[in-house]
Amino acid sequence: MKKSFEDVVGLSKYLRSPEGCPWDREQTLETLRFFILEEAYEVIGAIDANDTQELREELGDLLYQVIFVSQICGEEGKFDVEDVVRELYYKLVRRHPHVFGEEKARDAKEAVKRWHGEKMKEKTRRRDLLEIPRSMPALLRAQRVGEKASQVGFDWEKTSDVIEKVKEELEELQKAIEDGRGNSIEKEWGDLIFSLVNLGRFLKLDAEVSAHKAIDGFIGRFNRIEEKAKERGKDLSELTLGEMDELWEEVKREG
């Protein structure tokens, strides 16, 4: 049975009605915040797993969050999902003057520059750079800030310059630790992380993805250490640090 976007919108309205679902009726913009983030991460998980079926399902769940939030806002007299779609349509046209206007873009880099040029014209409260949500994961937010600054020309010229910045920030962190300056340690550590994210950006790496891969790698090796300890009839907690280091190196050699 074929169903349309309008059918899902109608279903959302019904679920919020007195004849609908008690749980759906209790939801607010505040309670849906977590679900919106969760569904977005599940979409990313499906992309990373290259699972087409799961991706289709998770995209549907994410789309429903948009419809659900719009339904609540419609009930409050603010806007409805049609307003959301209409605004998106005109925004896409407006931010693509090189497609729908007389301007042209020679390549993707110039297209992005024109997109951000139009976006800056729309902002009336603060500079675009400041409007990256603070609720974003820190590494992703750091990368986006670096990208936005770069788009207006505030950036290093080459990778080696960023490497020098990383070294500089590491030295400042070491100095703060040696001096016992507690307040400065957090700041210098944060500066080091931010400079490392920018180095990753220059190397065409995704900070969030790279960090997850490193974490997954550590977990995998740590689990192998635990397995090897059990093969020797010991619990991991019974091993000395030296013994665990030996197993760690053994696991690393295995690849």
Stockholm file with secondary structure:
# STOCKHOLM 1.0

chainA/1-255         MKKSFEDVVGLSKYLRSPEGCPWDREQTLETLRFFILEEAYEVIGAIDANDTQELREELGDLLYQVIFVSQICGEEGKFDVEDVVRELYYKLVRRHPHVFGEEKARDAKEAVKRWHGEKMKEKTRRRDLLEIPRSMPALLRAQRVGEKASQVGFDWEKTSDVIEKVKEELEELQKAIEDGRGNSIEKEWGDLIFSLVNLGRFLKLDAEVSAHKAIDGFIGRFNRIEEKAKERGKDLSELTLGEMDELWEEVKREG
#=GR chainA/1-255 SS CCCCHHHHHHHHHHHTSTTSCHHHHHCCHHHHHHHHHHHHHHHHHHHHTTCHHHHHHHHHHHHHHHHHHHHHHHHTTSCCHHHHHHHHHHHHHHTCHHHHSSCCCSSHHHHHHHHHHHHHHHCCSSCGGGGSCTTSCHHHHHHHHHHHHHHTTCSCSSHHHHHHHHHHHHHHHHHHHHHTCHHHHHHHHHHHHHHHHHHHHHTTCCHHHHHHHHHHHHHHHHHHHHHHHHHTTCCGGGSCHHHHHHHHHHHHHHC
#=GC SS_cons         CCCCHHHHHHHHHHHTSTTSCHHHHHCCHHHHHHHHHHHHHHHHHHHHTTCHHHHHHHHHHHHHHHHHHHHHHHHTTSCCHHHHHHHHHHHHHHTCHHHHSSCCCSSHHHHHHHHHHHHHHHCCSSCGGGGSCTTSCHHHHHHHHHHHHHHTTCSCSSHHHHHHHHHHHHHHHHHHHHHTCHHHHHHHHHHHHHHHHHHHHHTTCCHHHHHHHHHHHHHHHHHHHHHHHHHTTCCGGGSCHHHHHHHHHHHHHHC
//
